């Protein structure tokens, strides 16, 4: 009897080629769970998924999993959908409100604050997006994913974290990688890789098949900002990110 794995992935624009490839090439019996990054890792940890696209910051703590693909969600310079925005220069920011949907992006803000921006702000949990409508002068906000497109042009300053990481390290960055539970048949590793390759090679068709078909920026974003190849430079960059040690835990706003 064939045992079909369950796959958990992120439900953002940047995963559209991956999702398209999985749906087009893998059997319908393969379960596909689409959630924000924070829920994707929980699906994997709880045993609801055998394969998952997880935030790269989560990987060192996964003892029962291996990275299984030469594809990732990465960038080599500007990524566009992971930004810190504010109405003050970053050097004058006193608080940074952190979108909690991606632990990787949160930790990346911590790295950049310490090593590039040379600031020690208070880190707050961004759980009510209405605060963006009336920001304090010395507040900044980490925004990730599709909501960044809606906020473009609304703030005086915008710091692209892919670009800022490259400025600090001269390296690309990896936001998410594919992992599989130890013991999963290598046949499924290979079939996953084939599915992802198909999706990347059919990016335009993937957009047309998605809810982003009417977004004029979609193709440029997926082909110019997102770099899907998990190559040697991204491996090097990810190790540097894992090794720096700082852990950001945003405070909850008591109000």
NORUR-V353808 format. One record per backbone hydrogen bond with DSSP energy under -0.5 kcal/mol. CO is the residue of the C=O (numbers start at 1). NH is the residue of the N-H. E is the energy in kcal/mol with one decimal. If there is no record, write none. Layout:
co=<CO & CO>
nh=<NH & NH>
e=<E & E>
This chain:
co=<2 & 5 & 6 & 6 & 7 & 8 & 9 & 10 & 12 & 13 & 15 & 16 & 17 & 18 & 19 & 20 & 21 & 22 & 27 & 29 & 31 & 32 & 33 & 33 & 35 & 36 & 36 & 37 & 38 & 39 & 40 & 41 & 42 & 43 & 43 & 44 & 50 & 51 & 52 & 52 & 54 & 55 & 56 & 58 & 59 & 61 & 62 & 64 & 66 & 70 & 71 & 72 & 73 & 73 & 74 & 75 & 79 & 81 & 82 & 83 & 83 & 84 & 85 & 86 & 89 & 90 & 94 & 95 & 96 & 96 & 97 & 97 & 98 & 99 & 101 & 102 & 103 & 104 & 105 & 106 & 107 & 108 & 109 & 110 & 111 & 112 & 112 & 112 & 113 & 122 & 122 & 123 & 124 & 125 & 126 & 128 & 129 & 130 & 131 & 132 & 136 & 138 & 138 & 139 & 140 & 141 & 141 & 142 & 143 & 144 & 145 & 146 & 146 & 147 & 148 & 148 & 149 & 151 & 157 & 158 & 159 & 159 & 160 & 161 & 162 & 163 & 164 & 165 & 166 & 173 & 173 & 175 & 176 & 177 & 178 & 178 & 179 & 180 & 181 & 185 & 185 & 186 & 187 & 188 & 189 & 190 & 191 & 192 & 193 & 194 & 195 & 196 & 197 & 198 & 199 & 200 & 202 & 203 & 204 & 205 & 207 & 210 & 212 & 214 & 215 & 217 & 218 & 219 & 220 & 220 & 221 & 221 & 226 & 227 & 228 & 228 & 229 & 231 & 232 & 233 & 234 & 235 & 236 & 237 & 238 & 239 & 240 & 241 & 242 & 247 & 251>
nh=<4 & 31 & 50 & 51 & 33 & 53 & 35 & 12 & 15 & 16 & 19 & 20 & 21 & 22 & 23 & 24 & 25 & 26 & 30 & 31 & 7 & 34 & 9 & 35 & 11 & 39 & 40 & 41 & 42 & 43 & 44 & 45 & 46 & 48 & 49 & 47 & 181 & 8 & 54 & 179 & 177 & 58 & 59 & 61 & 62 & 63 & 65 & 182 & 180 & 230 & 178 & 74 & 175 & 176 & 227 & 173 & 81 & 145 & 161 & 85 & 143 & 159 & 141 & 157 & 92 & 93 & 122 & 140 & 98 & 124 & 99 & 142 & 126 & 102 & 38 & 106 & 107 & 108 & 109 & 110 & 111 & 112 & 113 & 114 & 115 & 116 & 117 & 118 & 119 & 96 & 124 & 251 & 98 & 127 & 100 & 131 & 132 & 133 & 134 & 135 & 139 & 94 & 95 & 87 & 97 & 85 & 143 & 99 & 83 & 147 & 148 & 149 & 150 & 151 & 151 & 152 & 152 & 154 & 86 & 160 & 84 & 161 & 164 & 165 & 166 & 167 & 168 & 169 & 170 & 75 & 175 & 56 & 73 & 54 & 68 & 69 & 52 & 66 & 184 & 188 & 189 & 190 & 191 & 192 & 193 & 194 & 195 & 196 & 197 & 198 & 199 & 200 & 201 & 202 & 202 & 203 & 206 & 207 & 208 & 209 & 210 & 213 & 215 & 216 & 218 & 221 & 222 & 223 & 224 & 225 & 225 & 226 & 228 & 74 & 72 & 230 & 231 & 235 & 236 & 237 & 238 & 239 & 240 & 241 & 242 & 243 & 244 & 244 & 245 & 249 & 125>
e=<-0.6 & -1.1 & -2.6 & -2.0 & -3.1 & -2.2 & -2.1 & -1.0 & -1.4 & -1.8 & -2.6 & -2.5 & -2.4 & -2.3 & -2.5 & -2.3 & -1.8 & -2.1 & -1.9 & -0.6 & -3.3 & -0.5 & -2.9 & -0.5 & -1.8 & -0.9 & -1.8 & -1.9 & -0.9 & -2.3 & -1.7 & -2.7 & -2.5 & -2.0 & -1.0 & -1.3 & -2.5 & -2.7 & -0.8 & -2.9 & -2.3 & -1.9 & -1.0 & -1.1 & -2.1 & -0.9 & -0.6 & -2.2 & -2.2 & -2.9 & -0.7 & -0.7 & -2.8 & -1.5 & -3.0 & -2.8 & -1.2 & -1.8 & -2.7 & -0.5 & -2.9 & -3.0 & -2.4 & -2.9 & -2.2 & -1.2 & -2.9 & -2.0 & -0.5 & -2.5 & -0.6 & -3.5 & -2.4 & -0.7 & -1.1 & -1.7 & -2.5 & -2.2 & -2.0 & -1.6 & -2.1 & -2.5 & -2.7 & -1.8 & -3.2 & -2.0 & -3.3 & -0.6 & -2.5 & -2.6 & -0.6 & -2.9 & -3.6 & -1.1 & -0.6 & -1.6 & -1.6 & -1.7 & -0.7 & -0.6 & -1.7 & -2.7 & -1.6 & -0.7 & -3.2 & -2.4 & -0.6 & -0.8 & -2.4 & -0.7 & -1.8 & -1.2 & -0.7 & -1.1 & -0.5 & -0.8 & -0.5 & -2.2 & -2.2 & -0.6 & -2.2 & -0.5 & -2.6 & -2.4 & -1.9 & -2.1 & -1.8 & -2.4 & -2.7 & -2.2 & -0.5 & -2.3 & -2.4 & -2.6 & -2.0 & -0.6 & -2.6 & -2.1 & -1.9 & -1.4 & -0.9 & -2.2 & -2.3 & -2.3 & -2.1 & -2.2 & -2.1 & -2.6 & -2.3 & -2.2 & -2.1 & -2.5 & -2.3 & -0.8 & -0.8 & -1.0 & -2.3 & -2.1 & -2.1 & -1.6 & -1.8 & -1.1 & -2.2 & -0.7 & -1.5 & -2.5 & -2.5 & -1.9 & -2.6 & -0.7 & -1.6 & -1.9 & -0.6 & -0.8 & -2.3 & -0.5 & -1.6 & -2.1 & -2.4 & -2.4 & -2.7 & -2.1 & -1.8 & -2.2 & -2.8 & -2.2 & -0.8 & -0.6 & -0.6 & -0.5 & -3.6>
